[in-house]
Amino acid sequence: MRGFLRRLCGDASADDIAQLCFLKAWRAAASYRGEGSYEGWLLRIAWTQFLSDRRRQRPAGAPEPGGGAASPEVRIDIDRALSALPERERAAALLCLGEGWSHGEAATILGLPLGTLKSLVARARAKLAAHLEGHQP
């Protein structure tokens, strides 16, 4: 959950949001129905808490997502490309392209229809490719 939040909103607020998510998960543990994975349920809580946090405080600058690329240059380019994406596209890309979740799982986590999620991933992939085009790792 923390890794997803770090890449979604940057290091500064990721720990605070993760802490709130774990508290919410603890308090709502009885509401987990066993449908899907427990990790997916936690990521759903993280996504809704992220949205709630963003509604309360609109950041002045773009978020600074973390990276897991092999070289610093590639990581910087990926971070810039991700931060240029709208929040929903960034979240969809992080879940499907970065974390390996299926489209169905990511749609459930983000609370979106499957078709919408697939469109977000396709748009994000195209924008990321366009941004990273010409970069030689």
C-alpha positions as CSV (number, residue, x, y, z in Angstrom):
1,M,0.0,0.0,0.0
2,R,2.8,2.4,0.9
3,G,4.6,1.8,-2.4
4,F,1.4,2.5,-4.3
5,L,0.8,5.7,-2.4
6,R,4.4,6.8,-2.7
7,R,4.2,6.5,-6.5
8,L,0.8,8.1,-6.6
9,C,1.3,11.1,-4.4
10,G,4.9,11.4,-3.5
11,D,6.9,10.7,-0.4
12,A,5.7,13.6,1.7
13,S,2.1,12.6,2.3
14,A,2.3,8.8,1.4
15,D,3.2,7.8,5.0
16,D,0.4,9.9,6.5
17,I,-2.2,8.5,4.1
18,A,-1.0,4.9,4.6
19,Q,-1.2,5.3,8.4
20,L,-4.8,6.5,8.0
21,C,-5.6,3.6,5.7
22,F,-4.3,1.0,8.1
23,L,-6.4,2.6,10.9
24,K,-9.5,2.5,8.6
25,A,-8.7,-1.1,7.7
26,W,-8.4,-2.0,11.3
27,R,-11.7,-0.4,12.2
28,A,-13.5,-1.9,9.2
29,A,-11.9,-5.3,9.4
30,A,-15.3,-6.9,9.9
31,S,-16.5,-5.4,6.6
32,Y,-14.0,-7.4,4.5
33,R,-16.1,-10.1,2.8
34,G,-13.4,-12.2,1.3
35,E,-14.3,-11.1,-2.2
36,G,-11.0,-10.6,-4.0
37,S,-7.7,-10.3,-2.3
38,Y,-7.1,-8.6,1.0
39,E,-4.4,-6.6,-0.6
40,G,-6.9,-5.3,-3.2
41,W,-9.2,-4.4,-0.4
42,L,-6.4,-2.4,1.3
43,L,-5.5,-0.7,-2.0
44,R,-9.2,0.3,-2.4
45,I,-9.0,2.0,1.0
46,A,-5.8,3.7,0.0
47,W,-7.3,5.0,-3.2
48,T,-10.4,6.4,-1.5
49,Q,-8.2,8.0,1.2
50,F,-6.0,9.5,-1.4
51,L,-9.0,11.0,-3.2
52,S,-10.4,12.3,0.1
53,D,-7.0,13.8,1.0
54,R,-6.8,15.5,-2.4
55,R,-10.3,17.0,-2.1
56,R,-9.4,18.5,1.3
57,Q,-6.1,20.1,0.1
58,R,-5.4,20.8,-3.5
59,P,-1.6,20.8,-4.0
60,A,0.0,23.7,-5.7
61,G,2.5,21.6,-7.6
62,A,2.5,18.3,-9.3
63,P,3.0,15.2,-7.1
64,E,6.4,13.5,-7.1
65,P,5.9,9.8,-7.5
66,G,8.7,7.5,-6.5
67,G,10.4,5.2,-8.9
68,G,11.8,1.7,-9.2
69,A,13.7,2.0,-12.4
70,A,17.2,0.7,-12.8
71,S,19.1,3.9,-13.5
72,P,18.5,7.4,-12.1
73,E,18.0,8.9,-15.5
74,V,15.3,6.4,-16.4
75,R,13.7,6.9,-13.0
76,I,13.6,10.7,-13.4
77,D,12.0,10.3,-16.8
78,I,9.4,7.9,-15.6
79,D,8.6,10.1,-12.6
80,R,8.1,13.1,-14.8
81,A,6.0,11.1,-17.2
82,L,3.8,9.7,-14.3
83,S,3.5,13.1,-12.7
84,A,2.2,14.6,-15.9
85,L,-0.7,12.1,-16.0
86,P,-4.1,13.0,-14.4
87,E,-4.6,11.2,-11.0
88,R,-7.0,8.5,-12.3
89,E,-4.7,7.6,-15.2
90,R,-1.7,7.6,-13.0
91,A,-3.4,5.3,-10.5
92,A,-4.6,3.0,-13.3
93,A,-1.1,2.9,-14.8
94,L,0.6,2.2,-11.5
95,L,-1.8,-0.6,-10.6
96,C,-1.8,-2.4,-14.0
97,L,1.5,-1.5,-15.5
98,G,3.6,-1.0,-12.4
99,E,2.1,-3.4,-9.8
100,G,0.8,-6.1,-12.1
101,W,-2.8,-6.1,-11.1
102,S,-5.3,-7.3,-13.7
103,H,-7.7,-4.8,-15.2
104,G,-10.6,-6.3,-13.3
105,E,-8.7,-6.1,-10.0
106,A,-7.6,-2.5,-10.6
107,A,-11.2,-1.5,-11.6
108,T,-12.4,-2.9,-8.3
109,I,-9.7,-1.2,-6.4
110,L,-10.4,2.2,-8.0
111,G,-14.2,1.7,-8.0
112,L,-14.5,2.1,-11.8
113,P,-16.3,0.1,-14.5
114,L,-13.9,-2.3,-16.3
115,G,-14.2,-0.5,-19.6
116,T,-13.3,2.9,-18.0
117,L,-10.3,1.3,-16.4
118,K,-9.1,-0.2,-19.6
119,S,-9.5,3.2,-21.4
120,L,-7.5,4.9,-18.6
121,V,-4.7,2.4,-18.9
122,A,-4.6,2.7,-22.6
123,R,-4.5,6.5,-22.5
124,A,-1.8,6.4,-19.8
125,R,0.3,3.9,-21.7
126,A,0.1,6.1,-24.8
127,K,1.0,9.2,-22.9
128,L,3.9,7.5,-21.1
129,A,5.2,6.1,-24.4
130,A,5.0,9.5,-26.0
131,H,6.8,11.1,-23.1
132,L,9.5,8.5,-22.9
133,E,10.0,8.2,-26.7
134,G,13.5,8.8,-27.6
135,H,14.9,7.9,-24.2
136,Q,17.6,5.3,-24.3
137,P,18.0,3.5,-20.9
